[in-house]
Amino acid sequence: MSRGLKLSLLPLLLLLAVTLPHLDQGEFRRDTVVYAAVGHYMWAGGSLLTPQLGPEKPYLHKPPLPLWVHGLFLKIFGANLIAARLPSILAAAGVIGFGMLAVRHLATQREAITSGIVLALTYEFFRRTREISLDMWQLFFIMIAIWLVATAIRRNQIRLIVLCGIPLGLALLCKPLVALVALPVFTIWLALAGRALLIPWLCIATLPLALFIAAPWHLYMYSVFGDTFVQQYFSRQIEKVAAKPPHTPVLYYLEENAATYWPWLVAVIYACSVRFRKRPPHPARRDLFLFGAIWVGLWLIALSSFSEKKPNYALPLYPMLAWICAWGICRVPWPQLGKWYERGLPGVAPAAALIFAIAALAPIRFQEPPEKNWVALVEWIKARKIDSGQLAHANLELNDLCYVYLKTGSWMKSLAAAEGDSMWLQGERLIVTKTRRDSDPLANRRQIVFSSGPVRVVSDASELR
């Protein structure tokens, strides 16, 4: 194995060391439980083209590509957290790998490896692997496009600029529209690198190719659901920009990074101080700091313009913040640091193994335990051998409905649909409900056949009308 390959594997080892321990800890929650249920159902009985929340309701908010990947893992390996999270780790590894390859075309191998180590140990980056993250998959494909653009800058090849439309199109199948923010950044990069003749190809080839890749699924969904799809899918994205901003401050992402980007914030500050004190001796096409700063700056502007702001939306910032950190770290005037790199960074691999061992063996709780009331319901359903398709649900949140599906393999009917089902009406007529007040009128009625906290099963539909 070559020295360069060995060094390139070190960031991936560090990523595994901080992501694999207690991978099965916690429970399906929040967006993850919805994405897991939708993805699993696409392979287990639904349509691969139409994301659905069971047979009754299409899921028109997100594109299908990450749902396909995670759903396939869940179908093959079972509906468990390890199967749900492994694809996110693979996507994160891809982000690190393609990020290092891109840096290698723009700067030195030392800066490439350092950027990979910084990114692998960035908390706000690697913690996204413990969920089904559409943002991580979007970033994975964007990083492939970045690698192609960086290679084009070095080799001055049009075909590479054109080809980056393929991963951008795949990124559009992960989240709506957001990946297109990369195109203005690529334009500036090409201009700074003295590759202005490649810029028109972003408009006449890259963008059309990306839209060509993404268009068939969108056109199919429009052919099936018409304006309903357009309103739920695209209007949601427009609202993120056009809606009245909530109480979240405009500088939300700057404040978040100031609070969470440690210890690497020190490296960013040091890199900025060095960059603004000294003129770089190399041309702009080799200025990794400048490329990273432009990316971070434009993405911050784009993200800050959204009315909706969430920590996971900031994921595209971290690879290029790692570039800036690497640029600064590699200019620390400490000879021993350079000698350590020349010796192949001895101690990093054992340190990764030690981190993994400590995190795996220590009784550390990374996630909250399963919600006991819903666990009790699932156990009750299985003990009585009730097909959850024989159950109706009322007053349930989407997350709860998806959780029961993942644990039982069947979707509960909505109460409205169940009342139109003659088979259900002739049966025991069980309805799962979740109370919101202690003074629930059903609390003292005999129709309650199961109760655990706010979760109840009643046997008389008339009581809920």
LOTOR-849532 format. One line per 2 residues: number of its first residue (from 1); their letters; for each residue y, z negated, x of C-alpha. Coordinates in Angstrom, 1 decimal, decimal comma, padded with zeros to 4 digits, always signed. Example, Ala and Ser with C-alpha at 12.3 -4.5 7.8 and 13.67 -1.06 7.14 Angstrom:
2
1) as) -004,5:-007,8:+012,3 | -001,1:-007,1:+013,7
This chain:
465
1) ms) +000,0:+000,0:+000,0 | +003,4:+001,0:+001,4
3) rg) +006,0:-001,6:+002,2 | +008,4:+000,0:-000,4
5) lk) +005,8:-000,3:-003,1 | +005,0:-003,9:-002,3
7) ls) +008,7:-004,8:-002,5 | +009,0:-002,9:-005,8
9) ll) +006,2:-005,0:-007,3 | +007,9:-008,3:-006,5
11) pl) +010,4:-008,1:-009,5 | +007,5:-007,2:-011,8
13) ll) +005,5:-010,2:-010,5 | +008,5:-012,5:-011,2
15) ll) +008,8:-011,0:-014,7 | +005,2:-011,8:-015,5
17) av) +005,6:-015,3:-014,0 | +008,3:-016,2:-016,5
19) tl) +007,0:-014,3:-019,5 | +003,2:-014,8:-019,6
21) ph) +003,0:-018,6:-019,7 | +002,3:-020,0:-023,2
23) ld) +002,6:-016,5:-024,6 | +000,8:-017,6:-027,8
25) qg) +003,1:-020,5:-028,4 | +005,2:-020,7:-031,6
27) ef) +004,9:-018,6:-034,7 | +006,0:-015,3:-036,3
29) rr) +009,6:-015,9:-037,3 | +012,9:-014,2:-038,0
31) dt) +013,0:-010,4:-037,3 | +009,7:-010,6:-035,4
33) vv) +007,6:-011,5:-038,5 | +009,2:-008,6:-040,5
35) ya) +008,7:-006,0:-037,7 | +005,2:-007,2:-037,1
37) av) +004,2:-007,0:-040,8 | +005,8:-003,6:-041,2
39) gh) +004,3:-002,2:-038,0 | +000,8:-003,6:-038,8
41) ym) +000,8:-002,2:-042,3 | +001,8:+001,3:-041,0
43) wa) -001,6:+001,4:-039,2 | -003,6:-000,7:-041,6
45) gg) -003,1:+001,1:-044,9 | +000,4:+002,2:-045,3
47) sl) +002,1:+005,4:-044,0 | +002,8:+006,1:-040,4
49) lt) +005,9:+008,0:-041,3 | +007,3:+005,5:-043,8
51) pq) +007,8:+001,8:-042,8 | +007,0:-000,3:-045,8
53) lg) +007,1:-003,9:-046,9 | +003,7:-003,5:-048,7
55) pe) +002,8:-000,9:-051,3 | +005,8:-001,7:-053,5
57) kp) +008,9:-001,4:-051,2 | +009,9:+000,9:-048,4
59) yl) +011,7:-000,6:-045,4 | +014,6:+001,8:-044,8
61) hk) +016,6:-000,2:-042,2 | +015,0:+000,7:-038,9
63) pp) +013,4:+003,7:-037,1 | +009,6:+003,7:-036,6
65) lp) +008,9:+004,0:-032,8 | +008,8:+000,3:-031,8
67) lw) +007,1:-000,5:-035,1 | +004,4:+002,0:-034,2
69) vh) +003,8:+000,5:-030,8 | +003,7:-003,1:-031,9
71) gl) +001,8:-002,3:-035,0 | -000,9:-000,5:-033,0
73) fl) -001,3:-003,6:-030,7 | -001,6:-005,8:-033,8
75) ki) -004,1:-003,6:-035,4 | -006,3:-003,4:-032,3
77) fg) -006,0:-006,9:-031,0 | -005,4:-008,8:-034,2
79) an) -002,3:-010,2:-035,9 | -001,5:-012,8:-033,2
81) li) +001,5:-013,6:-031,1 | +000,1:-012,3:-027,8
83) aa) -000,6:-008,9:-029,3 | +002,9:-008,9:-030,8
85) rl) +004,7:-009,9:-027,6 | +002,7:-007,9:-024,9
87) ps) +004,5:-004,6:-025,8 | +007,9:-006,2:-025,3
89) il) +006,8:-007,4:-021,8 | +005,7:-003,8:-021,0
91) aa) +009,0:-002,5:-022,2 | +010,9:-005,1:-020,1
93) ag) +008,8:-004,1:-017,0 | +009,7:-000,5:-017,7
95) vi) +013,4:-001,4:-017,8 | +013,1:-003,1:-014,4
97) gf) +011,1:-000,3:-012,9 | +013,3:+002,6:-014,0
99) gm) +016,4:+000,5:-013,1 | +015,2:+000,2:-009,5
101) la) +014,3:+003,9:-009,3 | +017,9:+004,7:-010,5
103) vr) +019,5:+002,4:-008,0 | +017,3:+004,0:-005,2
105) hl) +019,0:+007,3:-005,9 | +022,5:+005,8:-006,0
107) at) +022,3:+003,2:-003,2 | +019,8:+001,5:-000,8
109) qr) +016,3:+000,3:-001,3 | +017,5:-003,2:-000,6
111) ea) +020,0:-003,0:-003,5 | +017,3:-001,6:-005,7
113) it) +014,8:-004,4:-005,1 | +017,5:-007,0:-005,3
115) sg) +018,7:-005,6:-008,7 | +015,1:-005,8:-010,0
117) iv) +014,7:-009,4:-008,9 | +018,0:-010,4:-010,5
119) la) +017,1:-008,6:-013,8 | +013,6:-010,1:-013,9
121) lt) +015,1:-013,6:-013,6 | +017,9:-013,1:-016,1
123) ye) +017,2:-015,5:-018,9 | +018,9:-013,6:-021,7
125) ff) +016,8:-010,6:-020,6 | +013,3:-012,0:-020,2
127) rr) +013,5:-014,3:-023,2 | +013,6:-011,2:-025,4
129) tr) +010,0:-010,5:-024,5 | +008,9:-013,4:-026,7
131) ei) +009,8:-011,4:-029,8 | +009,5:-007,9:-031,2
133) sl) +012,7:-006,5:-029,8 | +013,9:-003,1:-030,9
135) dm) +016,8:-003,6:-028,5 | +014,3:-003,9:-025,6
137) wq) +012,6:-000,6:-026,5 | +015,9:+001,1:-027,0
139) lf) +016,9:-000,1:-023,5 | +013,6:+001,1:-022,0
141) fi) +014,3:+004,7:-023,1 | +018,0:+004,5:-022,1
143) mi) +016,9:+003,4:-018,6 | +014,7:+006,5:-018,3
145) ai) +017,7:+008,6:-019,1 | +019,7:+006,6:-016,5
147) wl) +017,1:+007,3:-013,9 | +017,2:+011,1:-014,7
149) va) +021,0:+011,1:-014,5 | +020,9:+009,2:-011,2
151) ta) +018,4:+011,7:-009,8 | +020,6:+014,6:-011,0
153) ir) +023,6:+013,1:-009,3 | +021,6:+013,0:-006,0
155) rn) +020,0:+016,4:-006,4 | +022,6:+018,2:-008,4
157) qi) +020,1:+019,6:-010,8 | +021,0:+020,7:-014,3
159) rl) +017,4:+020,4:-015,7 | +017,4:+016,6:-015,1
161) iv) +020,6:+016,3:-017,2 | +019,0:+018,3:-019,9
163) lc) +015,8:+016,3:-019,8 | +017,6:+013,0:-020,3
165) gi) +018,0:+014,1:-023,9 | +014,3:+013,4:-024,5
167) pl) +014,5:+009,6:-023,8 | +017,8:+009,4:-025,6
169) gl) +016,2:+010,9:-028,6 | +013,4:+008,4:-028,4
171) al) +016,0:+005,6:-028,1 | +017,4:+006,9:-031,4
173) lc) +014,0:+006,3:-032,9 | +014,3:+002,7:-031,9
175) kp) +017,7:+001,8:-033,3 | +020,2:+003,9:-035,2
177) lv) +023,0:+005,7:-033,2 | +023,6:+003,0:-030,6
179) al) +022,0:+004,9:-027,7 | +024,7:+007,6:-027,9
181) va) +027,1:+005,2:-026,3 | +025,4:+006,1:-023,0
183) lp) +026,8:+009,7:-023,1 | +030,4:+008,8:-022,4
185) vf) +029,2:+006,6:-019,5 | +027,2:+009,5:-018,1
187) ti) +030,2:+011,7:-018,3 | +032,3:+009,3:-016,2
189) wl) +029,5:+008,8:-013,7 | +029,1:+012,5:-013,1
191) al) +032,8:+013,0:-012,7 | +033,0:+010,1:-010,1
193) ag) +030,0:+011,5:-008,3 | +031,6:+014,9:-007,9
195) ra) +029,1:+016,5:-010,3 | +031,7:+017,7:-012,9
197) ll) +029,8:+021,0:-013,3 | +027,0:+019,0:-014,9
199) ip) +029,1:+017,4:-017,5 | +029,2:+020,3:-020,0
201) wl) +025,4:+020,2:-020,2 | +025,6:+016,7:-021,8
203) ci) +027,2:+018,4:-024,8 | +025,5:+021,7:-024,9
205) at) +021,9:+020,6:-024,1 | +021,4:+016,8:-023,7
207) lp) +022,9:+015,7:-027,1 | +021,3:+018,6:-029,1
209) la) +017,9:+017,8:-027,5 | +018,3:+014,1:-028,3
211) lf) +019,1:+014,9:-031,9 | +016,3:+017,4:-032,1
213) ia) +013,8:+014,7:-031,0 | +015,2:+012,1:-033,5
215) ap) +015,9:+014,5:-036,4 | +012,4:+015,2:-037,9
217) wh) +011,7:+011,6:-038,9 | +015,2:+011,1:-040,3
219) ly) +014,9:+014,4:-042,3 | +011,5:+013,4:-043,6
221) my) +012,8:+010,0:-044,8 | +015,8:+011,8:-046,5
223) sv) +013,4:+014,2:-048,2 | +011,4:+011,3:-049,6
225) fg) +014,2:+008,8:-050,5 | +017,3:+010,9:-050,6
227) dt) +020,7:+009,1:-050,7 | +019,0:+005,7:-050,9
229) fv) +017,8:+006,2:-047,3 | +021,2:+007,3:-046,1
231) qq) +022,9:+004,3:-047,7 | +020,5:+001,7:-046,4
233) yf) +020,0:+003,3:-043,0 | +023,4:+004,7:-041,9
235) sr) +025,8:+002,7:-044,0 | +024,5:-000,4:-042,4
237) qi) +025,5:+000,9:-039,0 | +028,9:+002,0:-040,2
239) ek) +029,5:-001,5:-041,7 | +028,9:-003,0:-038,2
241) va) +032,0:-001,2:-037,1 | +034,1:-000,9:-040,2
243) ak) +033,5:-004,1:-042,0 | +036,0:-006,9:-041,8
245) pp) +035,1:-009,0:-038,7 | +033,6:-012,4:-039,4
247) ht) +034,7:-015,5:-037,6 | +033,0:-014,3:-034,4
249) pv) +035,7:-013,8:-031,7 | +036,4:-010,4:-030,2
251) ly) +035,5:-011,8:-026,8 | +032,1:-013,0:-028,1
253) yl) +030,0:-011,3:-025,4 | +032,3:-012,4:-022,5
255) ee) +032,0:-016,0:-023,8 | +028,2:-015,7:-024,2
257) na) +027,7:-014,4:-020,7 | +030,1:-017,0:-019,2
259) at) +027,8:-019,6:-020,8 | +024,4:-018,1:-020,2
261) yw) +024,5:-015,7:-017,2 | +023,7:-018,4:-014,6
263) pw) +023,1:-018,5:-011,7 | +023,9:-014,8:-011,4
265) lv) +027,5:-015,2:-012,7 | +028,2:-016,5:-009,2
267) av) +027,0:-013,3:-007,7 | +029,1:-011,2:-010,1
269) iy) +032,2:-013,2:-009,1 | +031,4:-012,8:-005,5
271) ac) +030,8:-009,0:-005,8 | +034,1:-008,6:-007,6
273) sv) +036,0:-010,5:-004,9 | +034,4:-008,4:-002,2
275) rf) +034,9:-005,1:-004,0 | +038,6:-005,7:-004,7
277) rk) +039,3:-007,0:-001,2 | +037,7:-004,2:+000,7
279) rp) +037,6:-000,4:+000,1 | +034,0:+000,8:+000,0
281) ph) +033,1:+002,8:+003,1 | +030,9:+005,2:+001,1
283) pa) +031,9:+007,9:-001,4 | +032,1:+007,2:-005,1
285) rr) +028,7:+008,7:-005,8 | +027,2:+005,8:-003,7
287) dl) +029,3:+003,1:-005,2 | +026,8:+001,0:-007,1
289) fl) +029,4:-001,6:-008,0 | +031,6:+001,0:-009,6
291) fg) +028,8:+002,6:-011,6 | +027,6:-000,7:-012,9
293) ai) +031,1:-001,9:-013,7 | +031,9:+001,2:-015,8
295) wv) +028,7:+000,8:-017,7 | +029,3:-002,9:-018,4
297) gl) +033,0:-002,2:-019,3 | +032,3:+000,6:-021,8
299) wl) +029,4:-001,2:-023,4 | +031,4:-004,3:-023,8
301) ia) +034,1:-002,4:-025,6 | +031,6:-000,7:-027,9
303) ls) +029,7:-003,9:-028,7 | +032,9:-005,9:-029,2
305) sf) +034,2:-003,3:-031,7 | +031,2:-004,1:-034,0
307) se) +032,0:-006,6:-036,7 | +028,4:-008,0:-036,3
309) kk) +027,8:-009,6:-033,0 | +024,4:-011,0:-031,8
311) pn) +023,1:-012,1:-028,4 | +020,3:-009,5:-028,5
313) ya) +022,8:-006,7:-028,9 | +024,1:-007,5:-025,3
315) lp) +020,7:-006,4:-023,8 | +022,1:-003,1:-022,4
317) ly) +024,6:-005,1:-020,2 | +022,0:-006,9:-018,1
319) pm) +020,5:-004,0:-016,0 | +024,0:-003,0:-014,8
321) la) +025,1:-006,6:-014,3 | +022,1:-006,8:-012,0
323) wi) +023,4:-003,8:-010,2 | +026,7:-005,5:-009,6
325) ca) +024,9:-008,7:-008,5 | +022,7:-006,7:-006,1
327) wg) +025,7:-005,0:-004,6 | +027,3:-008,3:-003,9
329) ic) +024,2:-010,1:-002,7 | +023,5:-007,4:-000,2
331) rv) +027,0:-007,9:+001,3 | +026,7:-011,6:+001,8
333) pw) +027,6:-012,1:+005,6 | +024,5:-014,1:+006,3
335) pq) +022,2:-012,3:+008,9 | +019,2:-014,4:+007,9
337) lg) +019,3:-012,9:+004,4 | +019,0:-009,4:+005,9
339) kw) +016,2:-010,4:+008,2 | +014,3:-011,9:+005,3
341) ye) +014,4:-008,6:+003,5 | +013,4:-006,7:+006,6
343) rg) +010,3:-009,0:+006,8 | +009,4:-008,0:+003,3
345) lp) +010,8:-011,0:+001,4 | +008,0:-013,4:+002,4
347) gv) +007,5:-016,2:+000,0 | +008,6:-014,4:-003,2
349) ap) +005,1:-013,6:-004,3 | +003,8:-017,1:-003,7
351) aa) +006,9:-018,4:-005,5 | +006,1:-016,2:-008,5
353) al) +002,5:-017,6:-008,5 | +003,9:-021,1:-008,3
355) if) +006,3:-020,5:-011,2 | +003,6:-019,1:-013,3
357) ai) +001,2:-022,0:-012,5 | +003,8:-024,7:-013,3
359) aa) +005,0:-023,0:-016,5 | +001,4:-022,4:-017,7
361) la) +000,0:-025,8:-016,9 | +003,0:-028,0:-017,8
363) pi) +003,2:-029,2:-021,4 | +006,4:-027,2:-022,0
365) rf) +007,3:-026,1:-025,5 | +009,2:-022,8:-025,4
367) qe) +009,1:-022,2:-029,2 | +009,0:-024,4:-032,3
369) pp) +005,5:-025,1:-033,7 | +004,3:-023,2:-036,8
371) ek) +005,9:-024,2:-040,1 | +003,2:-026,6:-041,5
373) nw) +003,8:-025,8:-045,2 | +003,1:-022,1:-044,8
375) va) +000,1:-022,8:-042,6 | -001,2:-025,1:-045,3
377) lv) -000,7:-022,3:-047,9 | -002,6:-019,8:-045,8
379) ew) -005,5:-022,2:-045,2 | -005,6:-022,9:-049,0
381) ik) -005,8:-019,2:-049,8 | -008,5:-018,7:-047,2
383) ar) -010,5:-021,8:-048,3 | -010,5:-020,6:-051,9
385) ki) -011,2:-017,0:-050,8 | -008,3:-015,7:-052,8
387) ds) -007,2:-012,2:-052,0 | -003,4:-012,5:-051,6
389) gq) -003,2:-009,3:-053,5 | -004,2:-011,4:-056,5
391) la) -001,2:-013,5:-056,0 | +002,3:-012,9:-057,3
393) ha) +005,4:-014,2:-055,6 | +008,7:-015,5:-056,9
395) nl) +011,8:-016,8:-055,0 | +010,3:-016,1:-051,6
397) el) +012,3:-014,9:-048,6 | +011,3:-011,7:-046,9
399) nd) +010,1:-013,6:-043,8 | +007,7:-015,8:-045,9
401) lc) +006,3:-012,8:-047,6 | +005,6:-011,0:-044,3
403) yv) +004,1:-014,2:-042,8 | +001,5:-014,5:-045,6
405) yl) +000,6:-010,8:-045,1 | +000,1:-011,2:-041,4
407) kt) -002,1:-014,2:-041,8 | -004,2:-012,9:-044,8
409) gs) -004,1:-009,2:-044,4 | -002,9:-008,5:-048,0
411) wm) +000,5:-008,2:-049,6 | +001,4:-010,4:-052,5
413) ks) +002,7:-008,6:-055,5 | +006,2:-009,3:-056,8
415) la) +006,2:-011,1:-060,1 | +007,7:-008,1:-061,9
417) aa) +004,9:-005,8:-060,5 | +002,2:-008,4:-061,3
419) eg) +003,3:-008,7:-065,0 | +002,7:-005,0:-065,3
421) ds) -000,8:-005,3:-063,9 | -003,4:-005,8:-066,6
423) mw) -006,0:-007,1:-064,0 | -003,6:-009,8:-062,8
425) lq) -002,7:-010,8:-066,3 | -006,4:-011,3:-067,2
427) ge) -007,0:-013,4:-064,1 | -005,8:-016,9:-063,1
429) rl) -002,2:-015,7:-062,8 | -001,3:-017,5:-059,6
431) iv) +002,3:-017,3:-058,4 | +003,6:-018,5:-055,0
433) tk) +007,1:-019,9:-055,1 | +009,4:-021,8:-052,8
435) tr) +011,6:-024,5:-054,4 | +015,1:-025,0:-053,2
437) rd) +015,9:-028,4:-054,8 | +014,1:-031,7:-055,0
439) sd) +014,6:-031,7:-058,8 | +012,4:-028,7:-059,3
441) pl) +011,4:-028,5:-063,0 | +007,9:-027,5:-062,0
443) an) +007,3:-030,7:-059,9 | +005,6:-032,7:-062,6
445) rr) +003,8:-029,9:-064,4 | +000,0:-029,5:-064,4
447) qi) +000,3:-025,8:-063,7 | +000,9:-026,6:-060,0
449) vf) -002,4:-025,9:-058,2 | -001,1:-026,2:-054,6
451) ss) +001,9:-027,9:-053,1 | +003,1:-028,5:-049,6
453) gp) +006,7:-029,3:-049,2 | +008,8:-026,7:-050,9
455) vr) +005,8:-024,2:-051,1 | +003,9:-024,3:-054,3
457) vv) +001,4:-022,2:-056,2 | +001,6:-022,3:-060,0
459) sd) -000,9:-020,8:-062,5 | +001,4:-020,0:-065,4
461) as) +003,8:-017,1:-065,0 | +005,7:-018,1:-068,2
463) el) +007,1:-021,1:-066,4 | +009,0:-019,0:-064,0
465) r) +010,6:-016,6:-066,4
